[in-house]
Amino acid sequence: MVDMAVTVGGLRMANPVMPGSGTFGEGLEKVMDLNRLGAIVTKTITPDKREGCRPPRVVEYKDATLMAIGIPCKGPEHYMEELVPIYRAYDTPLICSVSAPTVEAFAELTAQISIDGVEAIEANISCPNLEKDGKAFSMDVRATETVIRAMKQVTDRPVFAKLTPNVTDIAEIGLAAQAGGADAITVANGLLGMAVDVENFRPALGNVTGGMTGPAMKPVLLRMCYQVCQAVSVPVIGCGGIATASDAIEYMMVGASAVQVGTINFIHPTVMLDIIDGIEDFCRRKGLTRAADLTGAMQIDGYNPQSVGTQIQVA
Ligand SMILES: Cc1cc2nc3c(=O)[nH]c(=O)nc-3n(C[C@H](O)[C@H](O)[C@H](O)COP(=O)(O)O)c2cc1C
C-alpha cells in the first residue's frame, strides 16, 4: 500500500496532484471524478468583471503554448454563488486563486472569498502592481512580501503565493513570500514570450507578449522550483510543463510537496488521474510507502554543481 496523502501549508490532500489555475474548466466534473484529485484550483478570480486580452490569445507550438488570456473573469459573486457550491459537494479541497491590481484590493478580495467551502487561497501575484510601475508583484521582493502579508491578515485560510518565473533570482522572491507569511509557494506561472505573424506584419498575440507554458518549459521551471525549494522552509508546489507522472516525480524529487498540472489538461482532460496512478505505481516499484517521501528525494552524491549563474549551492 502506498500512502498518497500529502499536507501542503496546512492543507491535507489525498494525493499531491491538482490542476494549475485557469487550466481546469468548469464542467470537468462531467468527465472525471473530482474526488480523485488532491485539490481543485479555480481560475483566477479578480475583484471586478474582466473581458481579458484582445484576440488572438493563443499561439500553439509542438510542445508549448504561448498565450495571453488576460484573466477574463465573471466577478467574485459568480464563483461564490455558482462554482463553490458545485465543488463543495466533493471531498477534494478547493483552492481559490485570486488576483488584483493593488495590495488593498488583494486583501479585500481575499476576505470576500474566504467563505465556507474555500479551504485555501492562491495569490496569483504574476499580475501587474498598478500602484507601482505596473511590474508583476512577484517581480519585486518588497511587493511580494507586502501583498502576502496583507492577505494573511484578513483570512484564516492558508495562503499560497504563486510566483512569476520572469525574474533573475526566483529564490529571493520565494524568501520574500515566506517572510510575508505564505503557507506554501507555487512555482510558477508562464514564462514571458512573443511571436510575430509575419504574413500580416502583426504580433501573433493581440496582447503582443504572453506566457509560454507546456512541456517544453519544464526544464526551466523545474530549475526554478529547485532553487526555491533550496531557499525556503515552507512547502513548494511545482508547476510547469508537467504532462506525465515522471514529470511530477521530478518536481517532487527536487523538493516540491505537490504539483500543479496545466496546459496538458487541454489535450488530455483526465491526465491528472493518470499522473496520480503513475506516482503510486512508481512508489510501489521503488518500495516507497508514502508519496510524501518523494519530496527532496533527489541525491547529488557530494558533487558541488558549477555555478552557471543560478546560485545553487549544495552543502
Ligand atoms: C489557458 C491558460 C490559462 C491560465 N490561466 C491562469 C490563471 O487564471 N491564473 C494563474 O495563476 N495561472 C494561469 N495559467 C497558468 C497555469 O496555471 C500554469 O501556471 C502554467 O500554465 C504553467 O504550467 P503548465 O506548463 O503545466 O501549463 C494559465 C495557463 C493557461 C495555459
The ligand as a Tripos MOL2 file, in Angstrom:
@<TRIPOS>MOLECULE
LIG
   31    33     1     0     0
SMALL
NO_CHARGES

@<TRIPOS>ATOM
      1 C1         -5.0340   28.8950  -20.9290 C.3       1 LIG1
      2 C2         -4.3190   29.1570  -19.6380 C.ar      1 LIG1
      3 C3         -4.9310   29.9650  -18.6710 C.ar      1 LIG1
      4 C4         -4.2730   30.2100  -17.4660 C.ar      1 LIG1
      5 N1         -4.8880   30.9770  -16.5240 N.ar      1 LIG1
      6 C5         -4.2650   31.1790  -15.3280 C.ar      1 LIG1
      7 C6         -4.9200   31.9080  -14.2940 C.ar      1 LIG1
      8 O1         -6.0650   32.3510  -14.4100 O.2       1 LIG1
      9 N2         -4.2350   32.0890  -13.1350 N.ar      1 LIG1
     10 C7         -2.9830   31.5860  -12.9090 C.ar      1 LIG1
     11 O2         -2.4160   31.7680  -11.8160 O.2       1 LIG1
     12 N3         -2.3590   30.8690  -13.8730 N.ar      1 LIG1
     13 C8         -2.9660   30.6610  -15.0580 C.ar      1 LIG1
     14 N4         -2.3430   29.9180  -16.0180 N.ar      1 LIG1
     15 C9         -1.0030   29.3550  -15.7390 C.3       1 LIG1
     16 C10        -1.0750   27.9030  -15.2850 C.3       1 LIG1
     17 O3         -1.8250   27.7520  -14.0870 O.3       1 LIG1
     18 C11         0.3380   27.3500  -15.0640 C.3       1 LIG1
     19 O4          0.9830   28.1030  -14.0530 O.3       1 LIG1
     20 C12         1.1750   27.4280  -16.3160 C.3       1 LIG1
     21 O5          0.3940   27.0860  -17.4440 O.3       1 LIG1
     22 C13         2.4030   26.5150  -16.2480 C.3       1 LIG1
     23 O6          2.0230   25.1760  -16.1580 O.3       1 LIG1
     24 P1          1.9360   24.2130  -17.4700 P.3       1 LIG1
     25 O7          3.2510   24.3510  -18.1940 O.co2     1 LIG1
     26 O8          1.6940   22.8520  -16.9230 O.co2     1 LIG1
     27 O9          0.8270   24.7120  -18.2990 O.co2     1 LIG1
     28 C14        -2.9780   29.6540  -17.2190 C.ar      1 LIG1
     29 C15        -2.3900   28.8470  -18.2030 C.ar      1 LIG1
     30 C16        -3.0410   28.5870  -19.3940 C.ar      1 LIG1
     31 C17        -2.3690   27.6920  -20.4150 C.3       1 LIG1
@<TRIPOS>BOND
     1     1     2 1
     2     2     3 ar
     3     2    30 ar
     4     3     4 ar
     5     4     5 ar
     6     4    28 ar
     7     5     6 ar
     8     6     7 ar
     9     6    13 1
    10     7     8 2
    11     7     9 ar
    12     9    10 ar
    13    10    11 2
    14    10    12 ar
    15    12    13 ar
    16    13    14 ar
    17    14    15 1
    18    14    28 ar
    19    15    16 1
    20    16    17 1
    21    16    18 1
    22    18    19 1
    23    18    20 1
    24    20    21 1
    25    20    22 1
    26    22    23 1
    27    23    24 1
    28    24    25 2
    29    24    26 1
    30    24    27 1
    31    28    29 ar
    32    29    30 ar
    33    30    31 1
@<TRIPOS>SUBSTRUCTURE
     1 LIG1         1 GROUP 0 **** ****
